[in-house]
Amino acid sequence: MSFPYGKDGHQDTKAPRKDLSDAEERIASVIVDAAIKVHRVLGPGLLESVYEACLSYELRTRGLQVETQVPVPVHYEGLTLDGGLRLDLLVDGIAIVELKAVERMLPVYEAQLLSYLKLSGRRLGFLLNFNVALMKDGVFRFVL
């Protein structure tokens, strides 16, 4: 995967970023930790919908508000369009989480998340691929 976040394609999810608030950093940390727990319990090879349900549950048990399948309107030349776009998870109204259970991550997944961040006016997003041996290899963090 060639995401622009380091030689191995990952941005360091442990080191705090100066441009995120403490609340955003806390949410980011909880998301990664919860994803690791879900993966440790379930392992790879299941449908995205299963990981979505379990991660939503795990995040809620940790005190975060989670919305699933959130519509994303498209604004174009004064029009608001329903383009059928949906966020997998919106966490505390701050972080977008897109879930994958794929053999190989593709650049289009990054483009999708970046588009969702821009369209929704949010800054923090995660691509989480659960079809990996170690969840740390499936965590991709993006900050606009």
Buried (B, 14 or more C-beta within 10 A) or exposed (E): BEBEBEEEBBBEBEEEBEEBEEEBBBBBEBBBBBBBBBBEEBEBEBEBEBBBEBBBEBBEEBEBEBEBEBEBEEEEEEEEEEEEBEBBBBBBEBBBBBBBBBEEBEEEBBEBBBEBBEBBEBBBBBBBBBBBEEBBBBBBBBBE
